[in-house]
């Protein structure tokens, strides 16, 4: 089904606006390049002098040209071995910013009674800061391995696994829906990269925020110009 331009830079597919935000109960957000303006792994690599190499893998993974997200992340993280943990704080302080309209949209979701979930293929060092700033209810992300104040180039094993990839994002959304006693039709998923497609496919409504081509082509709502608050042109409180 082709998309229709509902407003300049705002495309809809398979839905008839306006929709009521309050008809949904859960919203799941990707973090890197969705809630925030950067890909954190690329910025850590920049401090280590390896940004071009790492960013090329990130871009290919987000476009869906690399289909094994876990392998792509392990390769990128391995290139960070030996980097001081202080690099993470530098990225957080100097480079990480919320994307335009994110705070306004998240606040509107909370006012409408939705639970909020951050589910990221990035790193918990950053996701916890974003979660706290936006007062999100839940978060899942990967944890970088460290030893003696430096990154080990590995990822920490959690009970659920070591890498939150597309399949894990979908699984978390489904699990939270079940725990809340709601159907997936009452969930919204917001992302930009190919690893967001599984959770976006599971949700009742999917939003691409300045997404890669494959994501724009499948999303119910695609914001291709302006900030995330533009979703409220379709989703009325």
DOSETOR-203302 format. One record per residue (C-alpha): x, y, z; residue number from 1. Coordinates in pm, 1 decimal, m for minus. Layout:
<rs>
X, Y, Z, resi
X, Y, Z, NUM
...
</rs>
This chain:
<rs>
X, Y, Z, resi
0.0, 0.0, 0.0, 1
142.1, 335.9, m101.2, 2
176.7, 621.2, 145.4, 3
m30.7, 937.5, 132.0, 4
113.4, 1276.2, 220.0, 5
m119.5, 1388.6, 498.6, 6
70.5, 1715.6, 549.4, 7
405.3, 1842.6, 417.0, 8
668.8, 1589.6, 518.9, 9
413.8, 1371.5, 702.3, 10
302.6, 1048.9, 534.5, 11
37.2, 794.4, 638.6, 12
m18.3, 437.2, 525.9, 13
m308.2, 209.8, 618.6, 14
m460.4, 455.2, 868.1, 15
m721.5, 728.6, 844.8, 16
m634.8, 1036.3, 1057.1, 17
m710.0, 1171.1, 1300.0, 18
m650.6, 899.7, 1557.6, 19
m688.3, 932.2, 1933.8, 20
m366.3, 895.9, 2131.1, 21
m571.4, 791.5, 2433.2, 22
m692.7, 481.2, 2244.5, 23
m342.1, 337.2, 2290.4, 24
m188.4, 212.9, 2614.1, 25
184.5, 163.8, 2542.0, 26
444.4, 339.2, 2328.6, 27
788.7, 191.6, 2260.3, 28
1074.9, 410.9, 2141.9, 29
1406.8, 333.5, 1982.4, 30
1681.1, 557.5, 2121.1, 31
1971.4, 633.0, 1885.6, 32
1870.5, 870.3, 1603.9, 33
1509.5, 849.7, 1728.5, 34
1484.3, 993.8, 2080.0, 35
1838.2, 1132.7, 2055.1, 36
2039.2, 1297.8, 1781.3, 37
2334.1, 1058.1, 1760.8, 38
2439.2, 696.9, 1721.7, 39
2628.2, 656.9, 2048.0, 40
2858.5, 380.1, 1926.2, 41
2976.6, 604.1, 1641.7, 42
3052.5, 891.3, 1879.0, 43
3251.2, 669.8, 2117.8, 44
3442.7, 543.3, 1814.3, 45
3506.7, 903.4, 1709.6, 46
3687.4, 969.0, 2037.2, 47
3889.5, 653.5, 1972.6, 48
3976.2, 770.3, 1619.1, 49
3773.4, 493.7, 1449.5, 50
3448.3, 667.2, 1361.2, 51
3455.6, 619.4, 983.8, 52
3501.0, 243.4, 1013.4, 53
3237.3, 199.9, 1284.3, 54
2985.3, 443.6, 1134.4, 55
2994.7, 262.4, 799.4, 56
2883.4, m59.1, 971.9, 57
2616.2, 129.0, 1169.0, 58
2470.7, 286.3, 855.6, 59
2462.4, m46.0, 670.6, 60
2291.3, m213.5, 967.2, 61
2031.9, 63.0, 1001.0, 62
1953.4, 47.6, 629.7, 63
1907.3, m329.1, 652.2, 64
2205.7, m401.4, 427.6, 65
2360.8, m601.4, 713.4, 66
2093.9, m841.7, 832.3, 67
2276.3, m986.4, 1134.2, 68
2247.7, m699.2, 1381.4, 69
2413.6, m893.7, 1662.4, 70
2722.4, m962.0, 1453.9, 71
2738.0, m601.0, 1336.3, 72
2721.4, m470.2, 1693.3, 73
2982.5, m713.5, 1822.0, 74
3216.1, m602.0, 1541.7, 75
3165.8, m236.9, 1628.2, 76
3200.7, m287.2, 2003.6, 77
3520.3, m488.1, 1952.2, 78
3672.7, m179.3, 1787.7, 79
3615.5, 13.7, 2112.7, 80
3839.2, m214.6, 2321.3, 81
4077.2, m11.1, 2535.6, 82
3879.0, 313.9, 2518.9, 83
3856.8, 489.7, 2855.5, 84
3517.5, 482.3, 3027.0, 85
3544.7, 861.1, 3046.5, 86
3465.1, 866.5, 2673.6, 87
3108.6, 763.3, 2755.3, 88
3059.7, 1062.9, 2981.6, 89
3213.4, 1292.4, 2720.3, 90
2965.2, 1168.9, 2460.7, 91
2676.8, 1214.2, 2704.2, 92
2786.1, 1564.7, 2805.3, 93
2912.5, 1704.1, 2476.3, 94
2719.9, 1533.2, 2199.3, 95
2397.9, 1370.3, 2314.4, 96
2087.0, 1582.8, 2269.9, 97
1718.1, 1497.1, 2252.3, 98
1578.7, 1524.8, 1903.6, 99
1338.4, 1813.2, 1829.7, 100
985.0, 1756.6, 1952.4, 101
1069.8, 1448.5, 2159.2, 102
991.3, 1602.1, 2497.6, 103
661.3, 1746.6, 2376.1, 104
550.9, 1415.8, 2222.5, 105
653.8, 1203.7, 2522.3, 106
472.8, 1442.2, 2758.1, 107
159.1, 1417.7, 2543.0, 108
178.4, 1037.8, 2557.6, 109
213.3, 1042.1, 2934.9, 110
m78.3, 1284.1, 2974.1, 111
m290.4, 1052.9, 2759.6, 112
m214.8, 768.4, 3000.6, 113
27.2, 564.7, 2788.6, 114
309.5, 367.7, 2948.0, 115
643.6, 449.7, 2789.8, 116
916.0, 204.1, 2692.3, 117
1267.3, 268.9, 2562.7, 118
1403.5, m37.0, 2383.7, 119
1744.6, 18.7, 2230.2, 120
2015.7, m161.8, 2039.3, 121
2247.7, 95.7, 2198.2, 122
2394.3, 114.2, 2544.5, 123
2248.8, 133.3, 2894.3, 124
2496.4, 405.9, 2997.5, 125
2300.4, 640.1, 2771.8, 126
1954.5, 482.9, 2784.9, 127
1932.9, 526.3, 3162.5, 128
2009.2, 896.1, 3129.1, 129
1749.6, 935.5, 2856.8, 130
1495.4, 731.7, 3053.9, 131
1541.0, 950.0, 3360.4, 132
1528.9, 1275.5, 3167.7, 133
1206.9, 1181.9, 2987.7, 134
1062.8, 995.8, 3290.3, 135
1001.8, 683.2, 3084.2, 136
853.0, 382.1, 3258.9, 137
1074.1, 103.0, 3124.3, 138
1402.5, 62.4, 2937.8, 139
1607.1, m216.3, 2784.0, 140
1947.6, m175.4, 2620.0, 141
2288.5, m338.6, 2591.5, 142
2563.5, m296.0, 2852.0, 143
2924.9, m237.3, 2754.1, 144
3183.7, m454.4, 2925.9, 145
3443.1, m264.6, 3130.9, 146
3753.2, m349.6, 3332.1, 147
4004.9, m124.7, 3505.0, 148
3834.1, 188.8, 3375.1, 149
3840.0, 83.9, 3009.6, 150
3602.8, m80.0, 2763.3, 151
3674.9, m446.8, 2703.8, 152
3528.9, m456.5, 2352.4, 153
3256.6, m695.8, 2471.0, 154
2898.6, m678.6, 2592.9, 155
2768.3, m778.9, 2934.7, 156
2547.3, m1086.6, 2958.5, 157
2199.6, m1020.5, 3102.9, 158
1945.8, m1290.4, 3194.0, 159
1770.0, m1210.6, 2865.9, 160
2092.7, m1219.4, 2658.1, 161
2377.8, m990.1, 2562.5, 162
2232.2, m796.5, 2268.2, 163
1899.5, m623.4, 2223.6, 164
1846.5, m672.6, 1850.2, 165
1531.5, m647.4, 1641.9, 166
1395.6, m979.4, 1765.8, 167
1452.5, m878.7, 2128.2, 168
1285.1, m540.9, 2073.0, 169
978.7, m720.6, 1939.4, 170
985.2, m971.4, 2225.5, 171
1001.9, m693.0, 2487.1, 172
707.0, m508.0, 2332.9, 173
501.8, m829.5, 2325.3, 174
598.3, m913.2, 2683.5, 175
510.4, m568.7, 2817.7, 176
175.6, m581.8, 2635.6, 177
105.1, m917.5, 2798.9, 178
206.3, m793.2, 3143.9, 179
m19.4, m490.0, 3099.6, 180
m307.7, m708.6, 2984.5, 181
m344.3, m522.9, 2655.0, 182
m346.3, m628.2, 2292.0, 183
m61.1, m534.8, 2057.9, 184
m317.4, m325.4, 1868.1, 185
m298.7, m85.3, 2164.2, 186
78.1, m40.1, 2127.0, 187
272.8, 216.6, 1926.4, 188
635.0, 163.4, 1815.9, 189
864.7, 445.9, 1704.8, 190
1196.3, 392.9, 1528.4, 191
1423.5, 478.6, 1237.9, 192
1633.3, 173.7, 1151.9, 193
1589.0, m175.6, 1012.3, 194
1633.1, m331.1, 1357.3, 195
1316.7, m144.4, 1465.8, 196
1099.5, m311.7, 1201.7, 197
1015.7, m625.1, 1406.0, 198
866.4, m424.5, 1694.1, 199
702.4, m180.9, 1453.5, 200
540.0, m474.8, 1273.3, 201
410.6, m612.3, 1604.1, 202
254.1, m284.7, 1717.3, 203
m87.2, m157.7, 1623.8, 204
62.9, 169.7, 1502.4, 205
417.4, 225.9, 1376.6, 206
591.8, 562.0, 1345.2, 207
907.2, 620.6, 1142.3, 208
1099.6, 925.8, 1258.9, 209
1333.5, 1041.6, 981.3, 210
1362.0, 671.9, 905.4, 211
1575.1, 476.1, 663.3, 212
1399.9, 395.3, 332.9, 213
1285.6, 45.4, 436.9, 214
1135.5, 186.2, 756.4, 215
956.2, 473.0, 585.8, 216
807.9, 226.8, 336.8, 217
648.5, 12.6, 607.3, 218
546.7, 260.0, 878.5, 219
186.2, 361.7, 942.1, 220
307.5, 718.0, 995.7, 221
634.0, 858.9, 861.3, 222
771.7, 1190.2, 987.1, 223
1016.4, 1303.9, 724.6, 224
1031.2, 1673.1, 807.1, 225
1031.1, 1851.1, 1142.7, 226
1025.0, 1719.2, 1498.1, 227
858.9, 1424.9, 1667.0, 228
574.4, 1641.9, 1793.5, 229
441.1, 1629.0, 1437.9, 230
296.1, 1288.6, 1526.6, 231
34.8, 1487.2, 1719.8, 232
m101.5, 1616.7, 1387.7, 233
m228.5, 1261.0, 1335.0, 234
m257.3, 1137.6, 1694.6, 235
m486.4, 1383.6, 1870.3, 236
m470.6, 1377.1, 2251.1, 237
</rs>
